[in-house]
């Protein structure tokens, strides 16, 4: 059974930082690219960042380039999203995803609220 479990969400002030984690089980983690998405209230889900299986390739949404960093620890079967210089517009539920075999799997999401 594939499980992706996010953690690290919370309330942070504008300009602050937060690190999200996504722990994976039930997949051959070091073969799977991983991604972070977010969905704000009333908006469509959008890709935030993706990272290749070996962690040597990644890509980011233009809105987060230079502020967010995606990384992974294959030994811990975990992918991270380090977020800095957070903006109120970044308030959303952040989910990790992966493709394993023919299927896409999602975590339950972590709420990130950026507010003073």
Short mmCIF file of the C-alpha atoms (twelve columns), coordinates in Angstrom:
data_MODEL
# 
_entry.id   MODEL 
# 
loop_
_atom_site.group_PDB 
_atom_site.id 
_atom_site.type_symbol 
_atom_site.label_atom_id 
_atom_site.label_alt_id 
_atom_site.label_comp_id 
_atom_site.label_asym_id 
_atom_site.label_seq_id 
_atom_site.Cartn_x 
_atom_site.Cartn_y 
_atom_site.Cartn_z 
_atom_site.pdbx_PDB_model_num 
ATOM 1   C CA . UNK A 1   0.000   0.000  0.000   1 
ATOM 2   C CA . UNK A 2   1.424   3.331  -1.087  1 
ATOM 3   C CA . UNK A 3   1.389   6.065  1.524   1 
ATOM 4   C CA . UNK A 4   2.654   9.627  1.362   1 
ATOM 5   C CA . UNK A 5   2.481   11.515 4.640   1 
ATOM 6   C CA . UNK A 6   3.203   15.231 4.787   1 
ATOM 7   C CA . UNK A 7   4.260   17.098 7.895   1 
ATOM 8   C CA . UNK A 8   5.638   20.478 8.858   1 
ATOM 9   C CA . UNK A 9   2.753   22.722 7.934   1 
ATOM 10  C CA . UNK A 10  1.522   25.509 10.145  1 
ATOM 11  C CA . UNK A 11  1.068   29.218 10.607  1 
ATOM 12  C CA . UNK A 12  3.961   31.501 9.728   1 
ATOM 13  C CA . UNK A 13  4.333   35.237 9.328   1 
ATOM 14  C CA . UNK A 14  5.035   36.817 5.934   1 
ATOM 15  C CA . UNK A 15  8.737   36.675 5.221   1 
ATOM 16  C CA . UNK A 16  9.158   33.614 7.385   1 
ATOM 17  C CA . UNK A 17  10.326  30.116 6.564   1 
ATOM 18  C CA . UNK A 18  8.913   26.644 6.831   1 
ATOM 19  C CA . UNK A 19  10.072  23.179 5.845   1 
ATOM 20  C CA . UNK A 20  7.634   20.534 4.707   1 
ATOM 21  C CA . UNK A 21  8.421   16.843 4.716   1 
ATOM 22  C CA . UNK A 22  6.780   13.981 2.850   1 
ATOM 23  C CA . UNK A 23  7.547   10.464 4.019   1 
ATOM 24  C CA . UNK A 24  6.841   7.699  1.523   1 
ATOM 25  C CA . UNK A 25  6.157   4.014  1.941   1 
ATOM 26  C CA . UNK A 26  5.005   1.251  -0.360  1 
ATOM 27  C CA . UNK A 27  7.076   2.456  -3.329  1 
ATOM 28  C CA . UNK A 28  10.622  1.928  -4.566  1 
ATOM 29  C CA . UNK A 29  11.437  5.432  -3.442  1 
ATOM 30  C CA . UNK A 30  14.782  5.838  -5.176  1 
ATOM 31  C CA . UNK A 31  13.147  5.148  -8.534  1 
ATOM 32  C CA . UNK A 32  10.338  7.663  -8.143  1 
ATOM 33  C CA . UNK A 33  10.324  11.339 -9.049  1 
ATOM 34  C CA . UNK A 34  8.519   13.361 -6.399  1 
ATOM 35  C CA . UNK A 35  6.582   16.582 -6.532  1 
ATOM 36  C CA . UNK A 36  5.002   19.219 -4.364  1 
ATOM 37  C CA . UNK A 37  1.723   20.851 -5.330  1 
ATOM 38  C CA . UNK A 38  -0.441  23.379 -3.578  1 
ATOM 39  C CA . UNK A 39  -4.071  24.350 -3.737  1 
ATOM 40  C CA . UNK A 40  -5.359  27.597 -2.348  1 
ATOM 41  C CA . UNK A 41  -9.052  28.110 -1.540  1 
ATOM 42  C CA . UNK A 42  -11.024 28.665 -4.715  1 
ATOM 43  C CA . UNK A 43  -8.043  28.034 -6.958  1 
ATOM 44  C CA . UNK A 44  -6.769  25.157 -9.029  1 
ATOM 45  C CA . UNK A 45  -4.008  22.929 -7.795  1 
ATOM 46  C CA . UNK A 46  -0.638  24.081 -9.071  1 
ATOM 47  C CA . UNK A 47  2.767   22.500 -9.295  1 
ATOM 48  C CA . UNK A 48  5.270   24.023 -6.885  1 
ATOM 49  C CA . UNK A 49  8.365   21.901 -7.491  1 
ATOM 50  C CA . UNK A 50  9.467   18.513 -8.761  1 
ATOM 51  C CA . UNK A 51  12.618  16.497 -8.199  1 
ATOM 52  C CA . UNK A 52  14.012  13.550 -10.089 1 
ATOM 53  C CA . UNK A 53  14.523  10.124 -8.581  1 
ATOM 54  C CA . UNK A 54  18.217  10.686 -7.913  1 
ATOM 55  C CA . UNK A 55  17.755  14.242 -6.729  1 
ATOM 56  C CA . UNK A 56  19.956  15.674 -9.459  1 
ATOM 57  C CA . UNK A 57  17.215  17.361 -11.466 1 
ATOM 58  C CA . UNK A 58  14.462  19.654 -10.331 1 
ATOM 59  C CA . UNK A 59  12.129  22.328 -11.567 1 
ATOM 60  C CA . UNK A 60  10.078  25.042 -9.897  1 
ATOM 61  C CA . UNK A 61  7.073   27.191 -10.530 1 
ATOM 62  C CA . UNK A 62  8.136   30.693 -11.510 1 
ATOM 63  C CA . UNK A 63  6.349   32.073 -8.464  1 
ATOM 64  C CA . UNK A 64  8.652   30.220 -6.044  1 
ATOM 65  C CA . UNK A 65  11.994  30.213 -7.861  1 
ATOM 66  C CA . UNK A 66  14.768  31.471 -5.646  1 
ATOM 67  C CA . UNK A 67  12.660  31.087 -2.505  1 
ATOM 68  C CA . UNK A 68  11.766  27.387 -2.346  1 
ATOM 69  C CA . UNK A 69  14.099  24.409 -2.493  1 
ATOM 70  C CA . UNK A 70  13.048  20.825 -3.078  1 
ATOM 71  C CA . UNK A 71  15.326  18.031 -1.903  1 
ATOM 72  C CA . UNK A 72  15.166  14.371 -1.027  1 
ATOM 73  C CA . UNK A 73  16.848  11.846 1.210   1 
ATOM 74  C CA . UNK A 74  16.481  8.450  -0.406  1 
ATOM 75  C CA . UNK A 75  17.805  6.683  2.667   1 
ATOM 76  C CA . UNK A 76  14.969  8.206  4.709   1 
ATOM 77  C CA . UNK A 77  12.453  7.863  1.891   1 
ATOM 78  C CA . UNK A 78  11.534  11.494 2.378   1 
ATOM 79  C CA . UNK A 79  11.213  14.532 0.158   1 
ATOM 80  C CA . UNK A 80  11.426  18.052 1.542   1 
ATOM 81  C CA . UNK A 81  10.270  21.494 0.540   1 
ATOM 82  C CA . UNK A 82  12.193  24.307 2.173   1 
ATOM 83  C CA . UNK A 83  10.199  27.507 1.843   1 
ATOM 84  C CA . UNK A 84  11.630  30.945 2.572   1 
ATOM 85  C CA . UNK A 85  10.431  34.524 2.149   1 
ATOM 86  C CA . UNK A 86  6.885   33.263 2.403   1 
ATOM 87  C CA . UNK A 87  4.104   35.436 1.048   1 
ATOM 88  C CA . UNK A 88  0.426   35.489 2.051   1 
ATOM 89  C CA . UNK A 89  -0.453  34.336 -1.473  1 
ATOM 90  C CA . UNK A 90  1.291   31.076 -0.645  1 
ATOM 91  C CA . UNK A 91  -1.417  30.104 1.827   1 
ATOM 92  C CA . UNK A 92  -2.630  26.723 0.635   1 
ATOM 93  C CA . UNK A 93  -2.760  23.026 1.283   1 
ATOM 94  C CA . UNK A 94  0.545   21.564 0.144   1 
ATOM 95  C CA . UNK A 95  0.594   17.968 -1.079  1 
ATOM 96  C CA . UNK A 96  3.327   15.701 -2.302  1 
ATOM 97  C CA . UNK A 97  2.837   13.286 -5.149  1 
ATOM 98  C CA . UNK A 98  4.626   10.550 -6.997  1 
ATOM 99  C CA . UNK A 99  4.134   8.305  -9.970  1 
ATOM 100 C CA . UNK A 100 4.754   4.630  -9.329  1 
ATOM 101 C CA . UNK A 101 3.962   2.173  -12.053 1 
ATOM 102 C CA . UNK A 102 0.948   3.520  -13.880 1 
ATOM 103 C CA . UNK A 103 -0.573  5.342  -10.977 1 
ATOM 104 C CA . UNK A 104 -0.213  8.729  -9.365  1 
ATOM 105 C CA . UNK A 105 -0.341  8.893  -5.593  1 
ATOM 106 C CA . UNK A 106 -1.007  11.854 -3.333  1 
ATOM 107 C CA . UNK A 107 -0.551  12.608 0.314   1 
ATOM 108 C CA . UNK A 108 -3.327  14.026 2.452   1 
ATOM 109 C CA . UNK A 109 -1.767  17.467 2.434   1 
ATOM 110 C CA . UNK A 110 -0.399  19.927 4.961   1 
ATOM 111 C CA . UNK A 111 -1.977  23.305 5.594   1 
ATOM 112 C CA . UNK A 112 0.357   26.260 5.290   1 
ATOM 113 C CA . UNK A 113 -1.035  29.600 6.394   1 
ATOM 114 C CA . UNK A 114 0.970   32.769 5.926   1 
ATOM 115 C CA . UNK A 115 -0.457  35.586 7.921   1 
ATOM 116 C CA . UNK A 116 0.513   38.257 10.378  1 
# 
